[in-house]
Amino acid sequence: MDLFRKKKPEPVDYSMKYLIVGLGNIGDEYVGTRHNIGFRVVDAFAKKQGAEWQDRRYGSIAKTRVKNAEITLLKPSTYMNLSGQAVRYWTQQEKIPVENLLIIVDDLSLPVGKVRMRGNGGAGGHNGLKSVESCMMTPNYARIRFGIGNDYPRGAQADFVLSAFGDEDDKLVEEKLEYVGDMIKSFCLQGLDRTMNQYNKK
């Protein structure tokens, strides 16, 4: 027996690798805005997990584990309209199947702090989701829609989504961050269907 023979590396179980993407825009002027709720969610999740952010290609990356799930968090640096480029690159780089991709996105059609998970669907006019769908060549990926409200006059949508939350709304958002973190963990450990059944009813 050759005692010095190198052991073969353990095969990687890609079915337990996940990419969690918070959509937003980089730059100080966008910090805390409604459109950047995706960044805020993954920042809170990374902080609770003790995960450190690193600047990498197409975005900031933080890695963590939840039980046997290996999680890569991503904040794209491509700006919202080109988010799909970062998502495509990191799913390929980490060899993550599309069914293990989860996008966190702001949603005008939901009241502030209301969250809903879906496994597919259209972009609903959201440029970040349009880019992801185009680059991934499918609308069939999981997303958590985080409500930012729609209390703005006609024609002022762009200014509204790029504005900061008021004090009361910000409190609602802050209270929901840990809840969405639990949804992320559930998605990675229990799967999409069980997570939707459990959390969409609340």
C-alpha positions as CSV (number, residue, x, y, z in Angstrom):
1,M,0.0,0.0,0.0
2,D,1.3,3.4,-0.9
3,L,1.0,5.4,2.3
4,F,1.9,8.6,0.6
5,R,-0.7,8.4,-2.1
6,K,-2.7,11.6,-2.1
7,K,-6.4,11.3,-1.2
8,K,-8.9,12.3,-3.8
9,P,-10.7,15.5,-2.8
10,E,-14.2,15.0,-1.6
11,P,-16.8,15.7,-4.3
12,V,-18.6,19.0,-3.9
13,D,-22.4,18.7,-3.4
14,Y,-23.5,21.6,-5.6
15,S,-27.1,20.9,-4.6
16,M,-26.4,22.4,-1.2
17,K,-24.8,25.6,-2.6
18,Y,-26.9,28.7,-2.7
19,L,-26.6,32.2,-4.1
20,I,-28.6,34.9,-2.3
21,V,-28.7,38.2,-4.1
22,G,-29.8,41.5,-2.7
23,L,-30.6,44.0,-5.5
24,G,-29.6,47.6,-5.2
25,N,-27.4,50.4,-6.4
26,I,-23.8,51.1,-5.2
27,G,-22.9,54.6,-4.0
28,D,-23.5,56.7,-0.9
29,E,-26.4,58.5,-2.5
30,Y,-28.4,55.3,-2.6
31,V,-27.7,54.0,0.9
32,G,-31.0,53.6,2.8
33,T,-33.2,54.2,-0.2
34,R,-36.3,52.1,-0.9
35,H,-34.7,50.7,-4.1
36,N,-31.8,49.4,-2.0
37,I,-33.9,47.2,0.3
38,G,-32.2,44.1,-1.2
39,F,-28.8,45.3,-0.1
40,R,-30.2,46.1,3.4
41,V,-31.6,42.6,3.7
42,V,-28.3,40.8,2.8
43,D,-26.3,43.2,4.9
44,A,-28.4,42.3,8.0
45,F,-28.2,38.6,7.2
46,A,-24.4,38.8,6.8
47,K,-24.0,40.7,10.0
48,K,-26.0,38.2,12.0
49,Q,-24.0,35.3,10.5
50,G,-20.7,37.0,11.2
51,A,-19.9,37.0,7.4
52,E,-17.4,39.5,6.0
53,W,-17.9,41.3,2.7
54,Q,-15.2,41.2,0.1
55,D,-15.1,43.3,-3.1
56,R,-14.9,40.9,-6.0
57,R,-15.8,40.9,-9.7
58,Y,-19.3,42.4,-10.4
59,G,-20.0,42.9,-6.7
60,S,-19.4,42.4,-3.0
61,I,-19.4,38.8,-1.8
62,A,-19.9,37.3,1.7
63,K,-19.8,33.5,2.4
64,T,-21.5,31.7,5.3
65,R,-23.0,28.4,6.2
66,V,-26.3,27.4,7.7
67,K,-26.1,23.7,8.8
68,N,-25.1,21.9,5.6
69,A,-26.0,24.7,3.2
70,E,-23.1,26.7,1.8
71,I,-24.4,30.3,1.1
72,T,-22.9,33.0,-1.1
73,L,-24.3,36.4,-0.5
74,L,-24.0,39.0,-3.4
75,K,-24.5,42.7,-3.7
76,P,-24.0,43.5,-7.4
77,S,-21.8,46.5,-8.2
78,T,-23.3,46.7,-11.8
79,Y,-26.1,49.1,-10.7
80,M,-29.7,47.9,-10.8
81,N,-30.3,47.8,-14.5
82,L,-27.4,45.4,-15.1
83,S,-27.9,43.2,-12.1
84,G,-28.2,40.1,-14.2
85,Q,-24.6,40.2,-15.3
86,A,-23.4,39.8,-11.7
87,V,-26.0,37.0,-11.0
88,R,-25.0,35.1,-14.1
89,Y,-21.3,35.4,-13.4
90,W,-21.6,34.2,-9.8
91,T,-23.9,31.3,-10.5
92,Q,-21.4,30.1,-13.0
93,Q,-18.4,30.9,-10.8
94,E,-19.8,29.0,-7.9
95,K,-21.6,26.3,-10.0
96,I,-24.9,27.1,-8.3
97,P,-28.0,25.7,-10.0
98,V,-30.8,28.2,-10.8
99,E,-33.1,26.5,-8.4
100,N,-30.7,27.5,-5.6
101,L,-30.8,31.2,-6.6
102,L,-32.8,33.6,-4.5
103,I,-33.2,37.3,-5.4
104,I,-34.3,39.9,-2.8
105,V,-36.0,42.9,-4.5
106,D,-38.1,45.9,-3.6
107,D,-41.7,45.9,-4.7
108,L,-44.0,48.9,-5.1
109,S,-47.2,46.8,-5.2
110,L,-46.8,45.6,-1.6
111,P,-47.3,47.7,1.5
112,V,-44.1,48.7,3.4
113,G,-42.7,45.7,5.3
114,K,-44.9,43.2,3.6
115,V,-43.0,40.3,2.1
116,R,-43.9,37.6,-0.4
117,M,-41.8,34.7,-1.9
118,R,-42.4,33.4,-5.4
119,G,-40.7,30.8,-7.5
120,N,-41.2,32.5,-10.8
121,G,-43.0,35.3,-12.6
122,G,-42.6,38.4,-14.6
123,A,-40.4,41.3,-13.8
124,G,-43.4,43.6,-13.1
125,G,-41.6,46.5,-14.6
126,H,-38.6,46.1,-12.3
127,N,-35.4,46.7,-14.2
128,G,-33.3,44.6,-11.9
129,L,-35.5,41.6,-12.4
130,K,-35.6,42.3,-16.1
131,S,-31.9,42.1,-16.3
132,V,-31.7,38.9,-14.2
133,E,-34.3,37.2,-16.4
134,S,-32.5,38.3,-19.6
135,C,-29.1,37.1,-18.4
136,M,-30.3,33.8,-16.8
137,M,-32.6,33.2,-19.8
138,T,-35.5,32.2,-17.6
139,P,-38.1,33.8,-15.3
140,N,-38.1,30.7,-13.1
141,Y,-36.0,31.6,-10.2
142,A,-37.0,32.3,-6.6
143,R,-37.4,35.9,-5.4
144,I,-38.5,37.6,-2.1
145,R,-40.5,40.7,-2.9
146,F,-40.1,43.2,-0.1
147,G,-42.8,45.9,0.0
148,I,-41.8,49.5,-0.1
149,G,-45.3,51.0,-0.6
150,N,-46.5,53.3,-3.4
151,D,-47.4,56.6,-1.7
152,Y,-46.3,58.9,-4.4
153,P,-48.0,61.3,-6.8
154,R,-48.4,60.4,-10.5
155,G,-45.2,60.6,-12.4
156,A,-43.0,60.6,-9.3
157,Q,-42.2,56.8,-9.1
158,A,-38.5,57.2,-9.9
159,D,-38.0,59.9,-7.1
160,F,-40.0,57.7,-4.7
161,V,-38.0,54.5,-5.1
162,L,-34.8,56.5,-4.8
163,S,-35.9,58.2,-1.6
164,A,-35.3,57.1,2.0
165,F,-37.9,55.6,4.2
166,G,-39.6,57.9,6.7
167,D,-39.2,57.1,10.4
168,E,-42.3,55.0,10.7
169,D,-41.7,53.0,7.6
170,D,-38.1,52.5,8.5
171,K,-39.1,51.0,11.8
172,L,-41.4,48.6,9.9
173,V,-38.5,47.6,7.6
174,E,-36.1,47.1,10.5
175,E,-38.5,44.9,12.3
176,K,-38.9,42.7,9.2
177,L,-35.1,42.1,8.4
178,E,-34.7,39.2,10.8
179,Y,-37.9,37.7,9.5
180,V,-36.6,37.7,5.9
181,G,-33.3,36.3,7.2
182,D,-35.4,33.3,8.6
183,M,-37.0,33.0,5.1
184,I,-33.5,32.8,3.5
185,K,-32.5,30.1,5.9
186,S,-35.7,28.2,5.3
187,F,-35.2,28.4,1.5
188,C,-31.7,26.9,1.9
189,L,-32.7,24.1,4.3
190,Q,-36.3,23.3,3.4
191,G,-36.7,24.4,-0.2
192,L,-38.9,26.9,-2.0
193,D,-42.3,25.2,-1.6
194,R,-42.2,24.7,2.1
195,T,-40.8,28.1,2.7
196,M,-43.6,29.7,0.7
197,N,-46.2,27.7,2.5
198,Q,-44.8,28.6,5.8
199,Y,-44.1,32.3,5.3
200,N,-46.5,33.6,2.7
201,K,-49.4,32.8,5.1
202,K,-48.1,35.1,7.8
